[in-house]
Amino acid sequence: MSVFNMAALDSFNKAICDNENAIVNVDRNNNDRIRQNGTFKSGNIFRWMRSPATKAANNEVRTQLLKSLGEAFGLNGMTTRSDGKVRFSQEFITDLRNRLGADLKIEDFGISRDGLVTSGKPLTVRRIRDIIDNAAASQKVFDVNVYKRKLDKVMSEMKSFDSTSSLGGLKDAGQCLSFLEKLGSNSLVREDPNYEYLYEASNDDEEREKLVRFQYYDVDKQEYVPMKTIEDLAYHLNHKDRLGMPVHLENQPFRPNKYTDDSKFDENALNKYIMNCVTNYIQFMVDLHDDCKKAGKLHEYTVKMNHPGGCMEQRIKNATDFKQELHVTELSDNEVDQVREMQRIADTGSAEPLHKCIFAELNAIITDPNAEQGDDWAAYADRIKKNLCGQKHPITEYFVNDEGKADFRPVMQNGKPLVREITAEDLDIIGPKIYESIYE
């Protein structure tokens, strides 16, 4: 199955404006840009029928829309004739209809026997918006423009439903969308393109040590800035004017200040983690509205949006728990996997002690039906070490309490709980005891 290419619909996405009755056409004098050309009104409903030039323009933009949809879905069956007109095969039409259903309204395109668009009907912003949004939804594709429109609609409906609610969860989703808009096509984290040259050009080891290898994109300055540690980016993201909530970057494996050429995880791992969190958060907050609306549970949805939770990972976990509790819809396999991962991240925050982090990691593996299982600590050790080694946490130790049961207590240093990076040795000492306690 081909990958859905949302970029093929960019020209139509950009043509969507507030005036949903606006008619669009292809601008041949401006790189075939899709542009507004008048407004569709009931009073001039027959005017386009009397003008061959207008009908031709309407057919041209409808042809371009079908062609763009075909390119987005990777469909076969589009051929360009010698006169430049695009012909669509019956297989193409059938395939596209199967993907988009009745929402496509293929009859409005008036496909002739030889596969040409002949209806002459105008194409409005409303129809373009509905078709693109349905195409993205059918492929479970995240698109900023689509979700901006969906969020605006949800916010409008919720204000009518309960004008006194703060709806903080939805407002934060709007901030996340704004962040993605400002980020644009830029990679959030990258290696400084001058790093390799500067490193090779220097013969001074001390000067080399001072070089900052990685950068993050400052969405306010609209430029890349040095990223010495993971905390630099976390501070930027968690600011109230950006994402507006904590994201636990310390729980993903990439460390810019410890990166070497043989490191298992590079900046791509960090980019993937952040983008997954942000897009998943937006989708859960916005799409949950329609689920609750259909189930007649908008009041419960309002309460959840007023109190969505703390960090982004916990909010995603709360939203999926909420879906299950209300039985508004079944979670997909992908959503179940996301819940498990968000729970693991939320339960291994920097304040969590060593033994609780190990419990969380074991739980994530044991509850995953697709993960390889084992009969002892050794079967899980490598996977847990990959996630926890190098992270700073309160260090704890195993002991048997007065009741003869397994228990855990903080390791003290100078009268204070010891907080340092977790080592493989720490895990191998306490890990087997934790594994045994689960199955006691």
MOMO-V594361 format. One record per residue. N is the residue number from 1. NEAR is the number of other ideal C-beta (glycine too) atoms within 10 Angstrom. Layout:
N,NEAR
N,NEAR
This chain:
1,6
2,8
3,10
4,18
5,15
6,19
7,13
8,17
9,23
10,16
11,18
12,23
13,21
14,12
15,19
16,22
17,11
18,7
19,13
20,15
21,13
22,21
23,22
24,28
25,21
26,19
27,14
28,10
29,7
30,9
31,7
32,12
33,14
34,23
35,17
36,16
37,16
38,15
39,14
40,20
41,10
42,6
43,6
44,11
45,10
46,7
47,13
48,18
49,11
50,8
51,12
52,9
53,8
54,18
55,17
56,11
57,21
58,23
59,20
60,18
61,22
62,24
63,20
64,20
65,23
66,22
67,18
68,22
69,22
70,19
71,14
72,24
73,21
74,12
75,20
76,10
77,16
78,17
79,12
80,10
81,11
82,5
83,5
84,6
85,15
86,17
87,17
88,24
89,15
90,11
91,11
92,22
93,18
94,12
95,16
96,19
97,14
98,10
99,17
100,19
101,10
102,8
103,15
104,21
105,13
106,16
107,8
108,13
109,21
110,14
111,21
112,12
113,7
114,10
115,18
116,16
117,25
118,15
119,16
120,17
121,19
122,25
123,27
124,18
125,21
126,14
127,20
128,21
129,19
130,16
131,21
132,24
133,20
134,17
135,25
136,21
137,16
138,15
139,16
140,11
141,14
142,17
143,21
144,19
145,20
146,22
147,24
148,19
149,16
150,22
151,20
152,12
153,14
154,23
155,18
156,10
157,13
158,19
159,12
160,8
161,14
162,16
163,7
164,7
165,16
166,12
167,21
168,15
169,24
170,23
171,16
172,21
173,28
174,19
175,16
176,24
177,20
178,17
179,18
180,20
181,12
182,14
183,17
184,10
185,5
186,14
187,15
188,22
189,22
190,17
191,15
192,17
193,9
194,11
195,15
196,12
197,10
198,14
199,13
200,9
201,10
202,14
203,7
204,8
205,7
206,7
207,12
208,13
209,8
210,8
211,14
212,16
213,18
214,25
215,24
216,24
217,20
218,14
219,20
220,10
221,8
222,11
223,10
224,18
225,13
226,13
227,24
228,12
229,15
230,20
231,12
232,19
233,24
234,16
235,12
236,18
237,22
238,17
239,11
240,9
241,10
242,18
243,21
244,19
245,22
246,15
247,21
248,20
249,22
250,17
251,21
252,19
253,17
254,21
255,17
256,22
257,13
258,10
259,15
260,6
261,5
262,5
263,12
264,8
265,14
266,16
267,20
268,12
269,15
270,23
271,16
272,12
273,20
274,22
275,15
276,15
277,26
278,22
279,17
280,22
281,24
282,24
283,19
284,24
285,27
286,22
287,18
288,24
289,22
290,17
291,15
292,22
293,16
294,11
295,15
296,9
297,18
298,16
299,12
300,15
301,28
302,20
303,13
304,24
305,26
306,15
307,10
308,24
309,17
310,12
311,18
312,27
313,27
314,20
315,24
316,27
317,23
318,20
319,25
320,21
321,14
322,20
323,22
324,14
325,10
326,16
327,9
328,19
329,16
330,9
331,14
332,10
333,9
334,10
335,19
336,16
337,13
338,22
339,21
340,18
341,19
342,27
343,20
344,22
345,26
346,22
347,19
348,24
349,20
350,13
351,9
352,18
353,18
354,27
355,24
356,18
357,26
358,26
359,19
360,21
361,23
362,19
363,15
364,21
365,17
366,14
367,13
368,15
369,8
370,6
371,13
372,9
373,10
374,14
375,8
376,11
377,19
378,12
379,13
380,21
381,17
382,10
383,16
384,23
385,18
386,13
387,19
388,24
389,15
390,15
391,20
392,11
393,23
394,19
395,21
396,21
397,17
398,17
399,10
400,10
401,10
402,6
403,6
404,7
405,9
406,15
407,15
408,19
409,13
410,16
411,15
412,11
413,11
414,5
415,5
416,9
417,13
418,15
419,16
420,14
421,12
422,21
423,14
424,15
425,9
426,21
427,23
428,13
429,13
430,20
431,24
432,15
433,17
434,22
435,22
436,13
437,15
438,11
439,7
440,6
